[in-house]
Amino acid sequence: MKYQRKSFFRKAITAFVEQKHALGYSYIGSEGLLNVFDDFCCKNYPAEKVLSKNIGLHWAEHWKSEGRAGHRSRVIVIREFAKFLNSIGDNAYVIPSELTRKPFRHVPHIYSKNELTTLFKVADSLSYFSWSPARNLVWSVYLRLLYCCGLRPREARILLVKDINLNAGIIKIIESKGHNDRYITLASDVLGLCVKYHNLVTQIFPNREYFFPNHDGTSCYCKGSMNRTFHKCIERAELKTHSGDRPRMYDLRHTFATERMNLWLKEGKDINVFFPYLSIYMGHTNISNTAYYIHLVPDFFSYVPNYNLSKYENVLPEVEK
């Protein structure tokens, strides 16, 4: 069911989203945050007709349930919305940019083969629930797709059925980070898994729009729900003890990139030639973003003594969130 906005800002939010769509942005995730903001205003400031400093700073407070990147994303959306309000003649408080600075770099957890095997077994063993009949099937394939194709969790989560060509084995990623599209080619075993999965889920939700449908097949799972289930899988896989930050779904993407470069190195491939291909495949707009993964590969420089890293490190790469 489509969210019905009820706050005083409902019309302006709709106009703001329509403007983003007109500019070619899908704005799915950000629109969801705007709906949360609408509900936030209804509950806390039902009589307010101006996006005031009180509202802005209250919204910018860190929630216990969110991480650093989630907080930043939530604040940025309303900061942009406030600028939009000012542009159409309304007086709105713009949250200071200092509150939207990028967080400290997360230290990725590179999963070992044994950890991956255990994690996938846990996902395969998730219980069947009548109120969410495709849940166990979704998780079995969703996590494998993140690892095998190096997808961002959101890219896989909002993937539409129409964007996967199961005959050609190609996934079209629409409007990902940086508002870029790209194509992902599936290996034969991954394609076979996706075909089998699609046929099974189609029997449950014949007219579903999303490749990984939510509990009733009307949409995709929200980010929070996916994170909660993933952390349950991590606990059952007994990955609670680890060095550094807690393992994330996003770290499956890091593991993909790290293993790919390790394989190329062992095969004697020229990384200077292959590295840009990895950058394109992963959807990076700047090759320096991919260069971050170099530092995760053990003994990288002992494999490639003449590797020209400097051309990729002119810009300090940021870890994707």
C-alpha positions in Angstrom: 0.0 0.0 0.0 1.3 3.4 -1.0 2.1 5.7 2.0 -0.4 8.5 2.5 1.4 11.7 3.7 -0.5 13.6 6.3 1.8 16.4 7.6 1.6 20.0 6.6 4.6 19.4 4.3 2.9 16.6 2.4 2.3 18.7 -0.8 5.8 20.1 -0.8 7.3 16.6 -0.3 5.3 15.3 -3.2 6.5 18.2 -5.4 10.1 17.6 -4.3 9.9 13.9 -5.2 8.3 14.7 -8.5 11.1 17.2 -9.3 13.7 14.4 -8.6 11.8 12.0 -10.8 11.7 14.7 -13.6 15.5 15.0 -13.3 15.8 11.2 -13.9 16.3 10.0 -10.3 14.4 7.0 -9.1 14.7 8.4 -5.5 13.1 5.3 -4.0 15.1 5.2 -0.8 15.1 8.9 -0.2 11.3 9.0 -0.8 11.0 6.4 1.9 13.0 8.7 4.3 10.7 11.6 3.4 7.7 9.5 4.3 9.3 8.8 7.7 9.9 12.5 8.1 6.2 13.2 7.3 5.2 10.8 10.0 7.8 12.4 12.4 6.2 15.8 11.8 2.7 14.5 12.4 3.7 13.0 15.7 5.9 15.7 17.0 5.0 19.0 15.3 1.4 18.6 14.0 0.7 22.4 14.1 4.0 23.5 12.5 3.8 25.1 9.1 7.5 26.0 8.8 10.4 23.6 8.7 12.0 25.3 11.7 15.3 25.0 13.4 13.6 22.9 16.2 12.3 20.4 13.6 15.6 20.3 11.8 17.8 19.7 14.8 15.3 17.3 16.3 15.4 15.2 13.1 19.2 15.4 13.0 19.5 13.7 16.4 21.1 10.3 16.2 18.7 7.4 16.7 19.7 4.4 18.7 18.7 2.0 16.0 20.8 3.5 13.2 24.4 3.4 12.2 26.6 6.3 11.1 25.9 6.0 7.4 22.1 5.6 8.0 22.0 8.8 10.1 23.9 10.7 7.5 21.6 9.6 4.7 18.5 10.5 6.8 19.8 14.0 7.5 21.0 14.7 4.0 17.5 14.1 2.5 15.8 16.7 4.8 18.7 19.1 4.2 18.0 18.8 0.5 14.3 19.2 1.1 14.8 22.4 3.1 16.8 23.8 0.2 14.0 23.0 -2.1 11.5 24.7 0.2 13.7 27.9 0.2 13.9 27.7 -3.6 10.1 27.9 -3.9 9.8 30.8 -1.5 9.2 29.1 1.8 11.4 29.9 4.8 13.0 26.6 5.9 15.9 25.8 8.2 18.8 24.0 6.4 20.6 21.5 8.7 24.3 22.5 8.8 26.6 20.5 6.5 28.8 19.7 9.5 26.1 17.2 10.6 26.3 15.3 7.2 30.0 14.7 7.1 31.0 11.2 6.0 31.6 8.9 9.0 34.8 7.2 9.8 35.8 4.5 7.5 34.4 1.1 8.3 36.9 -1.7 8.6 35.4 -4.4 6.3 35.2 -8.0 7.5 36.5 -10.3 4.7 34.7 -13.6 5.0 36.7 -16.8 4.9 35.5 -19.7 2.9 34.4 -21.5 6.0 32.5 -18.5 7.2 30.7 -18.1 3.9 29.8 -21.8 3.8 28.3 -21.6 7.3 26.5 -18.3 6.6 24.9 -19.7 3.5 23.8 -22.9 5.3 22.2 -20.8 8.0 20.3 -18.8 5.3 19.2 -22.0 3.7 17.9 -23.3 7.0 15.7 -20.3 7.8 12.2 -21.4 8.9 9.2 -21.2 6.6 6.5 -18.9 7.8 3.0 -18.8 6.4 2.8 -15.0 6.7 6.1 -14.7 4.7 6.0 -17.8 2.4 9.0 -16.8 0.2 11.3 -15.6 3.1 13.5 -18.7 3.2 13.9 -18.8 -0.6 14.7 -15.1 -0.7 17.6 -15.3 1.8 19.1 -18.3 0.3 19.7 -16.5 -3.1 19.9 -12.9 -1.9 23.1 -13.4 0.1 24.7 -15.5 -2.6 24.0 -12.9 -5.2 25.7 -10.2 -3.1 28.8 -12.4 -2.8 29.0 -13.8 -6.3 28.3 -10.6 -8.1 29.6 -8.0 -5.7 26.3 -6.2 -5.6 25.5 -3.5 -3.1 22.8 -4.8 -0.7 20.3 -2.1 -1.8 20.9 -3.0 -5.5 19.9 -6.6 -4.9 17.1 -5.7 -2.4 15.2 -3.4 -4.9 15.9 -5.5 -8.0 12.9 -5.8 -10.2 11.9 -9.0 -12.1 11.9 -7.2 -15.4 15.6 -6.1 -14.9 16.9 -9.7 -14.8 17.2 -11.4 -18.2 17.2 -15.1 -17.2 17.7 -16.2 -20.7 20.8 -14.2 -21.3 22.0 -14.2 -17.7 22.2 -10.5 -17.4 21.1 -8.2 -14.6 20.5 -4.5 -15.3 21.2 -2.3 -12.3 19.1 0.8 -12.4 19.9 4.1 -10.8 22.5 2.9 -8.3 25.0 5.0 -6.4 25.9 8.1 -8.3 22.6 7.6 -10.4 24.4 5.2 -12.8 23.1 2.2 -14.6 25.2 -0.9 -15.4 24.9 -4.5 -16.5 26.0 -7.6 -14.5 26.7 -10.9 -16.2 25.8 -14.0 -14.2 28.1 -17.0 -14.0 26.3 -20.2 -15.2 25.9 -21.7 -11.7 24.6 -18.4 -10.3 22.2 -18.1 -13.3 20.9 -21.6 -12.6 20.3 -20.8 -9.0 18.4 -17.6 -10.0 16.2 -19.5 -12.5 15.3 -22.2 -10.0 14.5 -19.5 -7.4 12.4 -17.5 -9.8 10.3 -20.4 -10.8 9.6 -21.3 -7.1 8.8 -17.8 -6.0 6.6 -17.2 -9.1 4.4 -20.1 -7.8 3.9 -18.2 -4.6 3.6 -14.6 -6.0 2.7 -14.9 -9.7 2.5 -11.2 -10.4 5.3 -9.9 -8.2 7.3 -6.8 -9.3 10.4 -7.4 -7.1 12.8 -10.2 -7.7 13.1 -10.6 -3.9 9.6 -9.9 -2.7 8.6 -9.0 0.9 6.3 -11.0 3.1 3.2 -10.5 1.0 4.8 -10.0 -2.4 3.6 -6.4 -2.8 7.0 -4.8 -2.5 10.6 -5.4 -1.4 11.8 -5.8 2.1 12.9 -2.6 3.9 16.5 -2.1 4.8 15.9 -2.4 8.5 14.1 -5.7 8.2 16.9 -7.1 6.0 19.5 -6.0 8.5 17.7 -7.6 11.4 17.4 -11.0 9.6 21.1 -10.8 8.5 22.3 -10.2 12.0 20.3 -13.2 13.2 22.1 -15.3 10.6 25.4 -13.9 11.7 24.7 -15.0 15.3 23.5 -18.4 14.2 26.7 -18.8 12.1 28.6 -18.0 15.3 30.4 -15.0 13.7 29.8 -12.9 16.8 33.5 -13.1 17.7 35.7 -11.2 15.2 38.3 -8.4 15.1 37.2 -4.9 14.1 33.7 -3.8 13.2 30.8 -6.2 13.1 30.3 -8.1 9.8 27.8 -6.6 7.5 26.0 -7.6 4.3 28.0 -5.0 2.6 31.2 -6.9 3.5 30.1 -9.6 1.0 30.8 -7.1 -1.7 34.2 -6.3 -0.2 34.9 -10.1 0.0 34.0 -10.4 -3.7 36.4 -7.7 -4.8 39.2 -9.0 -2.6 38.9 -12.5 -3.8 38.8 -11.4 -7.4 42.0 -9.5 -7.1 43.7 -12.3 -5.2 42.7 -14.7 -8.0 44.1 -12.4 -10.7 47.3 -12.0 -8.8 47.8 -15.8 -8.4 47.0 -16.3 -12.1 49.7 -13.7 -13.0 47.3 -11.3 -14.6 48.3 -7.7 -15.2 46.4 -5.8 -12.5 47.0 -2.5 -14.4 44.9 -3.9 -17.2 42.2 -5.7 -15.3 41.7 -3.3 -12.4 39.6 -0.8 -14.5 37.3 -3.6 -15.5 36.6 -4.4 -11.9 35.8 -0.8 -11.2 33.2 -0.7 -14.0 31.7 -4.0 -13.0 31.3 -2.8 -9.4 29.6 0.4 -10.5 32.3 2.9 -9.3 32.2 6.3 -11.1 35.8 6.9 -10.0 38.5 4.2 -10.2 40.0 5.6 -7.0 37.0 4.2 -5.1 38.0 0.7 -6.3 41.6 1.3 -5.3 40.4 1.0 -1.7 40.1 -2.7 -2.1 43.8 -3.0 -2.8 44.6 -2.5 0.8 42.5 -5.5 1.8 44.5 -7.9 -0.3 47.2 -9.7 1.7 50.8 -9.3 0.3 49.5 -7.3 -2.7 52.7 -5.5 -3.3 54.8 -8.6 -3.1 52.8 -10.0 -6.0 53.1 -6.9 -8.1 56.4 -5.0 -7.4 55.9 -2.6 -10.3 52.2 -1.8 -9.8 51.5 1.8 -10.5 49.1 2.6 -7.6 49.8 6.3 -7.6 47.5 7.0 -10.6 44.5 5.6 -8.5 45.3 7.4 -5.3 45.2 11.0 -6.2 41.9 11.1 -4.5 41.5 9.5 -1.1 38.8 6.8 -1.7 35.8 6.6 0.6 34.2 3.4 1.6 30.8 3.1 0.1 27.8 3.1 2.5 
